[in-house]
Amino acid sequence: MSKQNIETSGFTLAKGTQLKGDDFFEVKVMENITVAVVCDGVGSAMQGDEAAKRTSNFLVHSLKSRPKSWSMEKSIKHFIENINRVLYLESMEEYEREELVTTLTIVVIEGDRLYGANVGDSRIYLSRNGQFAQLSNDHTMDEEGMENVLTSAMGLEESVEPYYFENNLLLGDKILLCSDGLYNELTQDELSDGIKISASFLVKKASKLHNDNLPDDTTAVILEIKELDPRLKLKQSNLIIKEQYKVADIVDGYKLIKSLIQNNRTWLCENKGIKYVIKFALPEALDDEVMLDIFVKEVWMSKRLKAGFFPKSVIPKKRTHRYYIMSFIEGVTLKEFTAKKPLSIDMGIELAKFLLNMSQFLVKLDLLHGDIKPENIIVTKRKEKLVFKMVDFGSITEAYSTVSRAGTPSYLAPERFVQAPITEQTEIYAIGVTLYEALSKKFPFGEIEPFQNPSFDKNPKHPTKYNPKIPNWLESIVLRMVEADIDKRYHNYSEILYALDNPSKVKPYFDKNISFIEKNPLLIARVGFAIMLILNIIQILS
């Protein structure tokens, strides 16, 4: 899934001939949100620049990993209060006065919604269809001649009340965040015109007014909405979510035949004599926005991932319920297929290549599957040949997502149990466990129950102990894929694909505790033969 389509620019200049100023800005375009922060460290404070940097970094990091159950307003206000208290208390402890002091402007874009807040006199402007307006509120004195005196700033007091606002966004909107060094030098019209060009243009225009000798640090950040998130339409559709569906129900012409999963949300259905699979949103999505977002993401993924690894998926234009349709694939899960006997070696190699090629396709889109396992793989026939299909879209997520234990425990890499993000290496581990199980009907580290904290200290048994038909080179590949030590595990899908195509070049895999003799049997045999030969010659000569 691509990131939000938002074009950004940011630029800052220190006042006078200084090499570094007290301003700091940060812009982070993430998968679901974009965060922009401008902080102007108060010049009369000794640590204004430090306060600006720390405030910006803290807010961006915190919003990236905010609790999903929190509203954006609660998140922004809570994190602002937190970093404000930290700055104030540290100032009191180290300096016995307010020294970690900065202004703050912050905006967060989520979907078609703009959330913003400010403390102090740095500003936020919105440009839309020829109109240009200030959205923030200056915290300054009202008295004439005192307009530059702050009445509120980050770190000035133990508690703070930010000015908070929300607004809808439209395609083409431009947002400007800037320090007072910019708007004190340029008029509203000049800001309105300059926002159409870039942040550096605005700052340099202000600098030229003083022959590149600015009287104050000056910063600008511009965000332009190039395209609204297409998932919004899917989420905002007024669709029915029923508590329960039953056999023979007809939904938009699709007749439900039988439930395919225990929760009764995935069904085999029929429309005009053709069988399909229909997947409905969980009933919790009615009242839980997080659950709704998860399903919308799944629907979007199913629509976006057009490749032979997955079943074809469509979202009917005139649907009245919240669901999507997949082509029905006649077959059984890999788990069922290997219930009585392990996968053949040839099929095991085909399975490995299928999963690796599928994963390579996903990673080009900055995506990872997140729940590779035999239950999500269908074994079907195409032109009398057995082939594989991956049927689950719900777990597909962005690379390096920190989703802790999301997935199935027995297939989670060891590092996932200590909150490591999903990466190419964690996916390689899941593919390795799937291959190990398909070829041996066993798990490398035993079956792991939910919420269990497994130990990966001991090396897994070699799968040839369960299935002697597995060639040594293939066993080495599988064992290196399920290696608990990430330094010894394969790093890339391409490495494994190359190994599968070049068995003679696969290096034998040895346990870390194995003896030198076991690692080098041929060398030991040759040395032994040489010693025996020498002893025989000595005996003959004597």
C-alpha positions as CSV (number, residue, x, y, z in Angstrom):
1,M,0.0,0.0,0.0
2,S,1.4,3.3,-1.0
3,K,1.9,6.2,1.5
4,Q,-0.3,9.2,1.5
5,N,0.1,11.2,-1.6
6,I,1.3,14.4,0.0
7,E,4.0,16.7,-1.4
8,T,6.2,18.3,1.3
9,S,8.9,20.9,1.5
10,G,10.7,22.4,4.5
11,F,13.4,25.0,5.0
12,T,15.0,26.9,7.8
13,L,17.7,29.7,8.0
14,A,19.4,31.0,11.2
15,K,19.4,34.7,11.9
16,G,22.3,36.9,11.0
17,T,25.5,35.1,10.3
18,Q,24.9,32.3,12.8
19,L,25.4,28.7,11.5
20,K,22.6,27.2,13.6
21,G,19.4,28.7,14.9
22,D,16.8,27.8,17.5
23,D,14.1,26.7,15.1
24,F,13.5,23.0,14.3
25,F,11.1,21.3,12.0
26,E,10.2,17.7,11.1
27,V,7.9,16.1,8.5
28,K,7.0,12.5,8.5
29,V,4.8,10.9,5.8
30,M,3.7,7.5,7.1
31,E,1.3,4.9,5.8
32,N,-1.9,6.2,7.4
33,I,-0.9,9.6,8.8
34,T,1.4,12.5,8.0
35,V,2.8,14.6,10.8
36,A,4.5,18.0,10.4
37,V,6.0,20.0,13.3
38,V,7.6,23.4,13.5
39,C,9.2,24.6,16.8
40,D,10.8,27.9,17.5
41,G,13.1,27.7,20.5
42,V,12.6,30.8,22.6
43,G,15.8,32.9,22.1
44,S,15.9,34.2,25.7
45,A,16.1,30.7,27.0
46,M,19.5,28.9,27.2
47,Q,18.2,25.6,25.8
48,G,15.5,26.9,23.4
49,D,17.1,25.0,20.5
50,E,17.2,21.7,22.5
51,A,13.6,22.2,23.5
52,A,12.6,22.7,19.9
53,K,14.3,19.5,18.7
54,R,13.1,17.3,21.5
55,T,9.5,18.5,21.2
56,S,9.5,17.8,17.5
57,N,11.1,14.4,17.8
58,F,8.9,13.3,20.7
59,L,5.6,14.2,19.0
60,V,6.4,12.6,15.7
61,H,7.6,9.4,17.3
62,S,4.6,9.3,19.7
63,L,2.0,9.8,17.0
64,K,3.6,7.1,14.9
65,S,3.0,4.6,17.6
66,R,-0.1,6.0,19.3
67,P,-2.7,3.7,20.8
68,K,-5.2,2.8,18.1
69,S,-8.1,3.2,20.5
70,W,-7.3,6.9,21.1
71,S,-8.9,9.7,19.1
72,M,-6.5,12.0,17.3
73,E,-7.5,14.9,19.5
74,K,-6.7,12.9,22.6
75,S,-3.4,11.7,21.2
76,I,-2.2,15.2,20.2
77,K,-3.2,16.9,23.5
78,H,-1.9,14.0,25.6
79,F,1.5,14.0,23.9
80,I,1.9,17.8,24.0
81,E,1.1,17.8,27.7
82,N,3.6,15.0,28.3
83,I,6.6,16.6,26.6
84,N,5.7,20.0,28.1
85,R,5.8,18.6,31.6
86,V,9.2,16.9,30.9
87,L,10.7,20.1,29.6
88,Y,9.5,22.2,32.5
89,L,10.5,19.7,35.2
90,E,14.0,19.2,33.7
91,S,14.5,23.0,33.5
92,M,13.5,23.4,37.2
93,E,15.9,20.5,38.2
94,E,18.9,21.6,36.2
95,Y,18.6,25.4,36.0
96,E,16.0,26.3,38.6
97,R,14.2,28.4,36.0
98,E,12.5,27.9,32.6
99,E,15.3,27.3,30.0
100,L,13.9,24.4,27.9
101,V,11.3,26.6,26.2
102,T,9.9,26.6,22.7
103,T,6.8,27.4,20.6
104,L,5.0,24.6,18.8
105,T,2.9,24.1,15.8
106,I,1.8,20.6,14.7
107,V,-0.5,19.2,12.1
108,V,-1.6,15.7,11.5
109,I,-3.3,14.5,8.3
110,E,-5.3,11.3,8.4
111,G,-7.4,10.5,5.3
112,D,-9.3,13.7,4.4
113,R,-9.1,15.2,7.9
114,L,-6.6,17.8,9.2
115,Y,-5.9,18.0,12.9
116,G,-3.8,20.8,14.3
117,A,-2.6,22.5,17.5
118,N,-0.2,25.2,18.5
119,V,1.4,26.7,21.7
120,G,3.0,30.1,21.3
121,D,3.2,32.3,18.2
122,S,4.3,30.0,15.4
123,R,1.5,29.7,12.9
124,I,-0.5,27.3,10.7
125,Y,-2.1,28.6,7.5
126,L,-4.4,26.9,5.0
127,S,-4.6,27.8,1.3
128,R,-7.7,26.6,-0.6
129,N,-9.2,27.8,-3.9
130,G,-7.6,31.2,-3.7
131,Q,-8.4,31.7,-0.1
132,F,-5.7,32.0,2.6
133,A,-6.5,31.8,6.3
134,Q,-4.7,31.4,9.6
135,L,-5.9,28.3,11.5
136,S,-3.7,28.6,14.6
137,N,-4.1,31.1,17.4
138,D,-1.3,33.3,18.7
139,H,-0.6,33.0,22.4
140,T,0.7,36.6,22.8
141,M,-0.1,39.8,24.8
142,D,-3.0,41.9,23.5
143,E,-1.5,45.3,24.6
144,E,-0.1,47.6,22.0
145,G,3.7,47.2,21.8
146,M,3.6,43.9,23.6
147,E,2.4,41.8,20.7
148,N,5.7,39.7,20.6
149,V,5.5,38.7,24.3
150,L,4.4,35.1,24.7
151,T,1.6,34.2,27.1
152,S,2.2,30.5,26.6
153,A,5.0,28.2,25.3
154,M,6.2,24.7,25.7
155,G,8.2,24.3,29.0
156,L,7.1,27.6,30.4
157,E,4.8,26.1,33.0
158,E,4.2,22.6,34.3
159,S,0.8,22.4,32.5
160,V,-0.1,23.7,29.1
161,E,-3.4,24.2,27.1
162,P,-2.7,24.0,23.4
163,Y,-5.0,25.7,20.9
164,Y,-6.6,22.7,19.0
165,F,-8.5,22.6,15.8
166,E,-9.8,20.2,13.1
167,N,-10.7,20.7,9.4
168,N,-11.8,18.8,6.4
169,L,-9.3,18.6,3.5
170,L,-9.8,18.9,-0.2
171,L,-7.7,17.9,-3.1
172,G,-5.2,20.7,-3.8
173,D,-5.2,22.1,-0.3
174,K,-1.8,23.5,0.9
175,I,-0.9,23.9,4.6
176,L,1.9,26.2,5.8
177,L,3.6,25.9,9.2
178,C,6.0,28.7,10.0
179,S,7.9,30.5,12.8
180,D,7.3,34.2,13.5
181,G,10.5,34.9,11.7
182,L,8.6,34.3,8.4
183,Y,5.3,36.0,8.9
184,N,6.9,39.1,10.6
185,E,8.7,39.7,7.3
186,L,6.2,38.8,4.6
187,T,2.7,40.0,4.1
188,Q,-0.4,37.7,4.0
189,D,-0.4,38.1,0.2
190,E,3.3,37.2,-0.1
191,L,2.7,34.1,2.0
192,S,-0.3,33.2,0.0
193,D,1.7,33.5,-3.3
194,G,4.8,31.8,-1.9
195,I,3.0,28.8,-0.6
196,K,2.3,27.8,-4.3
197,I,6.1,27.5,-4.9
198,S,8.0,26.0,-1.9
199,A,9.2,26.5,1.6
200,S,12.7,27.5,0.6
201,F,11.3,30.2,-1.7
202,L,9.4,31.8,1.2
203,V,12.3,31.7,3.6
204,K,14.8,33.0,1.0
205,K,12.4,35.8,0.0
206,A,12.3,36.9,3.7
207,S,16.1,36.7,3.8
208,K,16.6,38.8,0.8
209,L,14.6,41.6,2.4
210,H,17.6,41.9,4.9
211,N,20.4,41.2,2.4
212,D,20.6,37.7,3.7
213,N,21.1,38.9,7.3
214,L,17.8,37.8,8.9
215,P,16.9,39.4,12.2
216,D,15.4,36.1,13.5
217,D,15.5,32.4,12.8
218,T,13.0,31.7,10.0
219,T,11.3,28.4,9.1
220,A,8.6,27.2,6.8
221,V,7.0,23.8,6.0
222,I,4.5,23.3,3.2
223,L,2.2,20.3,2.7
224,E,0.2,19.9,-0.5
225,I,-2.6,17.4,-0.8
226,K,-1.9,15.8,-4.2
227,E,-4.5,13.0,-3.8
228,L,-6.9,12.0,-1.1
229,D,-6.6,8.5,0.3
230,P,-8.7,6.2,-1.9
231,R,-9.5,4.0,1.1
232,L,-11.7,6.8,2.4
233,K,-14.5,6.1,-0.1
234,L,-14.4,2.4,1.0
235,K,-14.7,3.4,4.7
236,Q,-17.3,6.2,4.3
237,S,-19.7,4.1,2.3
238,N,-23.1,3.7,4.1
239,L,-23.1,-0.1,4.1
240,I,-25.0,-2.7,6.2
241,I,-23.1,-4.9,8.7
242,K,-25.4,-7.7,10.0
243,E,-24.8,-9.4,13.3
244,Q,-25.4,-12.8,11.7
245,Y,-25.6,-14.3,8.2
246,K,-27.2,-17.7,7.6
247,V,-27.5,-20.3,4.8
248,A,-29.8,-19.3,1.9
249,D,-29.5,-15.6,2.7
250,I,-29.3,-13.5,-0.5
251,V,-27.0,-10.5,-0.4
252,D,-27.0,-8.3,-3.6
253,G,-27.7,-11.4,-5.7
254,Y,-25.2,-13.7,-3.9
255,K,-26.8,-16.7,-2.3
256,L,-25.0,-18.0,0.8
257,I,-24.3,-21.8,0.5
258,K,-22.1,-22.6,3.5
259,S,-19.8,-20.9,6.0
260,L,-16.1,-21.6,5.3
261,I,-14.7,-20.2,8.6
262,Q,-16.0,-20.7,12.1
263,N,-16.9,-17.0,12.7
264,N,-19.5,-17.2,9.9
265,R,-18.1,-14.1,8.1
266,T,-16.5,-16.0,5.1
267,W,-19.0,-17.9,2.9
268,L,-19.2,-20.0,-0.2
269,C,-21.9,-18.3,-2.3
270,E,-23.4,-18.5,-5.8
271,N,-24.5,-15.9,-8.3
272,K,-26.0,-16.8,-11.7
273,G,-24.7,-20.4,-11.3
274,I,-21.1,-19.3,-10.6
275,K,-19.5,-20.0,-7.2
276,Y,-17.6,-17.3,-5.3
277,V,-16.3,-16.6,-1.8
278,I,-17.8,-13.7,0.0
279,K,-16.2,-12.1,3.1
280,F,-18.2,-9.8,5.4
281,A,-16.9,-7.4,8.0
282,L,-17.1,-8.5,11.6
283,P,-20.1,-7.2,13.5
284,E,-17.7,-5.3,15.8
285,A,-16.9,-3.0,12.9
286,L,-20.3,-1.4,13.5
287,D,-19.1,0.4,16.6
288,D,-15.4,0.0,16.6
289,E,-13.5,2.3,14.2
290,V,-10.3,0.3,14.6
291,M,-12.1,-2.9,13.4
292,L,-13.6,-1.0,10.5
293,D,-10.2,0.3,9.5
294,I,-8.8,-3.2,9.6
295,F,-11.5,-4.5,7.3
296,V,-11.3,-1.6,4.9
297,K,-7.5,-2.1,4.7
298,E,-8.2,-5.8,3.9
299,V,-10.7,-4.9,1.2
300,W,-8.3,-2.4,-0.3
301,M,-5.5,-4.9,-0.3
302,S,-7.7,-7.5,-2.0
303,K,-8.5,-5.0,-4.7
304,R,-4.9,-3.8,-5.1
305,L,-3.1,-7.1,-5.3
306,K,-3.7,-8.2,-8.8
307,A,-1.3,-11.2,-9.2
308,G,-1.6,-14.9,-9.9
309,F,-0.5,-15.7,-6.3
310,F,-3.9,-14.6,-5.0
311,P,-7.5,-15.3,-5.9
312,K,-9.2,-12.6,-8.0
313,S,-11.1,-10.1,-5.9
314,V,-13.7,-7.5,-6.7
315,I,-15.7,-4.9,-4.8
316,P,-19.2,-4.8,-6.3
317,K,-20.1,-1.2,-7.2
318,K,-23.7,-1.5,-6.1
319,R,-23.2,-3.5,-2.9
320,T,-25.5,-2.7,0.0
321,H,-23.5,-4.7,2.7
322,R,-19.9,-4.3,3.8
323,Y,-18.1,-7.3,2.0
324,Y,-15.9,-8.1,-0.9
325,I,-16.0,-11.0,-3.4
326,M,-13.2,-13.5,-4.3
327,S,-13.1,-16.1,-7.0
328,F,-13.8,-19.6,-5.6
329,I,-10.7,-21.8,-5.8
330,E,-11.6,-25.6,-5.9
331,G,-9.1,-27.3,-3.6
332,V,-7.9,-27.9,-0.1
333,T,-5.6,-26.1,2.3
334,L,-2.0,-27.2,2.5
335,K,-2.7,-28.2,6.1
336,E,-5.4,-30.7,4.9
337,F,-3.3,-31.8,1.9
338,T,-0.4,-32.9,4.1
339,A,-2.6,-34.3,6.9
340,K,-1.9,-38.0,5.9
341,K,1.6,-37.7,4.4
342,P,4.3,-35.1,3.9
343,L,4.6,-33.1,0.7
344,S,6.7,-34.7,-2.0
345,I,10.2,-33.2,-2.5
346,D,9.3,-31.8,-5.9
347,M,6.1,-30.2,-4.5
348,G,8.1,-28.9,-1.5
349,I,10.5,-27.1,-3.9
350,E,7.5,-25.7,-5.8
351,L,5.9,-24.5,-2.6
352,A,9.1,-22.7,-1.6
353,K,9.4,-20.9,-4.9
354,F,5.7,-20.0,-4.8
355,L,6.0,-18.4,-1.3
356,L,9.2,-16.7,-2.1
357,N,8.0,-15.2,-5.4
358,M,4.8,-14.1,-3.8
359,S,6.8,-12.4,-1.0
360,Q,9.0,-10.7,-3.5
361,F,6.0,-9.4,-5.3
362,L,4.7,-8.0,-2.0
363,V,8.0,-6.5,-0.9
364,K,8.2,-4.4,-4.1
365,L,5.1,-2.7,-2.8
366,D,6.6,-2.3,0.7
367,L,4.3,-5.0,1.9
368,L,4.7,-8.3,3.8
369,H,2.1,-11.0,4.3
370,G,2.4,-11.3,8.1
371,D,0.7,-14.7,8.5
372,I,2.2,-17.3,6.1
373,K,1.1,-20.8,7.2
374,P,-0.4,-23.9,5.6
375,E,-4.0,-22.9,6.5
376,N,-3.7,-19.9,4.3
377,I,-2.4,-21.8,1.3
378,I,-4.8,-23.6,-1.1
379,V,-3.6,-26.6,-3.1
380,T,-5.5,-26.6,-6.4
381,K,-5.2,-27.9,-10.0
382,R,-4.4,-25.9,-13.1
383,K,-4.2,-27.9,-16.4
384,E,-4.0,-31.1,-14.3
385,K,-1.0,-29.8,-12.4
386,L,-1.1,-29.1,-8.7
387,V,-0.4,-25.4,-7.9
388,F,-0.7,-23.1,-4.9
389,K,-2.8,-20.0,-4.0
390,M,-2.6,-17.7,-1.0
391,V,-6.1,-16.9,0.1
392,D,-5.7,-14.5,3.1
393,F,-5.5,-10.7,2.6
394,G,-6.4,-9.7,6.2
395,S,-2.8,-10.0,7.6
396,I,-0.9,-8.2,4.8
397,T,0.8,-5.2,6.3
398,E,3.5,-2.6,5.7
399,A,7.1,-3.6,6.0
400,Y,8.6,-2.9,9.4
401,S,5.1,-2.6,11.0
402,T,5.3,-3.0,14.8
403,V,2.3,-5.2,15.2
404,S,3.9,-7.3,18.0
405,R,2.5,-10.9,17.9
406,A,0.0,-10.4,15.0
407,G,0.2,-13.7,13.2
408,T,0.2,-17.4,14.2
409,P,2.6,-18.2,17.1
410,S,4.2,-21.4,15.7
411,Y,5.2,-19.4,12.5
412,L,6.5,-16.2,14.3
413,A,10.2,-15.6,14.2
414,P,11.9,-15.5,17.6
415,E,12.4,-11.8,17.5
416,R,8.7,-11.2,16.9
417,F,8.1,-12.4,20.5
418,V,10.0,-9.4,21.8
419,Q,8.1,-6.8,19.8
420,A,10.4,-6.7,16.7
421,P,8.7,-5.4,13.6
422,I,7.7,-7.6,10.6
423,T,10.6,-7.7,8.1
424,E,11.8,-9.8,5.1
425,Q,13.7,-12.0,7.6
426,T,10.7,-12.7,9.8
427,E,8.8,-13.6,6.6
428,I,11.6,-16.0,5.6
429,Y,11.3,-17.6,9.0
430,A,7.5,-18.2,8.5
431,I,8.2,-19.6,5.0
432,G,10.8,-21.9,6.5
433,V,8.5,-23.2,9.2
434,T,5.8,-23.8,6.6
435,L,8.3,-25.8,4.5
436,Y,9.6,-27.7,7.5
437,E,6.0,-28.7,8.5
438,A,4.9,-29.6,4.9
439,L,7.9,-31.8,4.4
440,S,8.1,-33.4,7.9
441,K,4.6,-32.9,9.5
442,K,6.5,-31.4,12.5
443,F,7.3,-27.9,13.8
444,P,11.0,-27.0,14.1
445,F,10.5,-25.7,17.7
446,G,7.3,-27.5,18.5
447,E,3.8,-26.1,18.3
448,I,3.6,-22.8,20.1
449,E,0.3,-21.8,21.8
450,P,-1.0,-18.2,21.9
451,F,0.6,-16.0,24.7
452,Q,3.3,-18.7,25.2
453,N,6.9,-17.4,25.6
454,P,8.8,-20.1,23.8
455,S,12.5,-20.8,24.1
456,F,14.6,-21.0,21.0
457,D,17.9,-22.0,22.7
458,K,18.0,-25.5,21.3
459,N,18.4,-26.2,17.6
460,P,15.5,-27.9,15.8
461,K,15.9,-31.5,14.8
462,H,16.9,-32.0,11.2
463,P,13.7,-32.7,9.2
464,T,15.4,-35.7,7.6
465,K,14.9,-37.5,10.9
466,Y,11.2,-37.4,10.2
467,N,11.4,-37.7,6.4
468,P,14.7,-39.3,5.1
469,K,13.6,-38.5,1.5
470,I,14.6,-34.8,2.0
471,P,17.9,-34.2,0.2
472,N,20.7,-32.7,2.3
473,W,20.9,-29.5,0.3
474,L,17.1,-28.8,0.7
475,E,17.4,-29.6,4.4
476,S,20.2,-27.1,4.7
477,I,18.1,-24.4,3.1
478,V,15.1,-25.0,5.4
479,L,17.3,-25.1,8.5
480,R,18.9,-21.8,7.6
481,M,15.5,-20.3,7.0
482,V,14.3,-21.2,10.5
483,E,17.6,-20.3,12.2
484,A,16.8,-18.4,15.5
485,D,19.9,-16.3,15.1
486,I,19.1,-13.6,12.5
487,D,22.8,-13.2,11.6
488,K,22.8,-16.9,10.4
489,R,19.3,-16.8,8.8
490,Y,18.9,-15.9,5.2
491,H,18.5,-12.1,4.7
492,N,16.7,-12.0,1.3
493,Y,14.2,-14.0,-0.7
494,S,16.5,-13.8,-3.7
495,E,19.3,-15.7,-1.8
496,I,16.9,-18.7,-1.2
497,L,15.6,-18.7,-4.8
498,Y,19.2,-18.8,-6.1
499,A,19.9,-21.7,-3.7
500,L,16.8,-23.6,-4.8
501,D,18.0,-23.3,-8.5
502,N,21.6,-24.2,-7.6
503,P,21.6,-27.2,-5.2
504,S,25.2,-28.0,-5.8
505,K,26.2,-24.6,-4.4
506,V,24.3,-24.9,-1.2
507,K,26.6,-25.0,1.8
508,P,25.8,-27.7,4.4
509,Y,24.0,-26.4,7.5
510,F,25.6,-27.3,10.8
511,D,24.2,-26.8,14.3
512,K,26.2,-24.3,16.4
513,N,26.9,-27.0,19.0
514,I,28.0,-29.7,16.5
515,S,31.6,-31.1,16.8
516,F,34.4,-30.4,14.3
517,I,34.4,-34.1,13.3
518,E,30.7,-34.0,12.5
519,K,31.1,-30.8,10.5
520,N,34.0,-32.2,8.4
521,P,33.5,-35.9,8.0
522,L,35.3,-36.1,4.6
523,L,38.3,-34.2,5.9
524,I,38.5,-36.5,9.0
525,A,38.3,-39.6,6.8
526,R,41.1,-38.3,4.6
527,V,43.3,-37.4,7.5
528,G,42.6,-40.8,9.1
529,F,43.5,-42.6,5.9
530,A,46.7,-40.7,5.6
531,I,47.7,-41.5,9.2
532,M,46.9,-45.2,8.6
533,L,49.0,-45.2,5.5
534,I,51.9,-43.6,7.2
535,L,51.7,-46.1,10.1
536,N,51.7,-49.0,7.6
537,I,54.7,-47.7,5.8
538,I,56.6,-47.2,9.1
539,Q,55.6,-50.8,10.1
540,I,56.9,-52.2,6.8
541,L,60.2,-50.3,6.9
542,S,60.8,-51.3,10.5
